[in-house]
Amino acid sequence: MKSRNIIFIIVMLSGLVIGGFLGELASGIPALSFMSYGKEVGLTTPLDLDLVIIKLQLGFTLKFTIAGIIGMIISIFIYRKLW
């Protein structure tokens, strides 16, 4: 059962990444430019933590686009057909 959950997460993330990539490609085409519309969520400036010996910079950002969400939905349908 655990392996199915891991495969599901991998399939969803791959659909999100492929959809986001296609959305970036479509941004140059005027008729499809709406596919690259989205929001960015996370730390816009990195968080600095200076511990004298070590300095850490932490940053995390997620960008959700319409194409990425569509890609994720398609990947869920593909997953359901395979299992």
C-alpha positions, -999 to 999 in steps of 0.1 A, spaced: 0 0 0 29 24 8 44 19 -27 11 30 -43 11 62 -23 47 70 -33 39 62 -70 8 85 -67 28 114 -53 55 109 -80 28 108 -108 12 140 -94 44 159 -91 55 149 -126 22 161 -140 26 194 -121 62 198 -134 53 189 -170 22 211 -169 42 240 -156 69 235 -183 42 235 -210 27 266 -194 60 284 -197 63 274 -233 28 286 -240 34 320 -225 50 331 -258 19 323 -278 -7 351 -274 -37 327 -276 -23 304 -249 -7 330 -227 -34 325 -200 -20 291 -193 11 306 -176 -10 327 -152 -5 317 -116 5 326 -81 38 322 -63 37 312 -27 65 310 -2 95 329 10 102 356 -16 135 366 1 157 340 17 157 336 54 193 341 68 205 322 98 240 331 110 254 308 136 290 322 134 304 288 123 277 282 97 255 305 78 223 291 64 200 306 38 166 290 36 142 297 8 111 279 -5 88 290 -33 59 272 -51 45 285 -83 11 273 -93 -1 279 -128 -32 270 -147 -12 246 -169 4 230 -139 -29 223 -123 -43 209 -156 -12 187 -158 -18 174 -123 -54 166 -130 -45 147 -162 -18 128 -143 -44 118 -117 -67 104 -144 -37 85 -159 -29 71 -125 -65 59 -120 -64 42 -154 -32 24 -145 -43 11 -111 
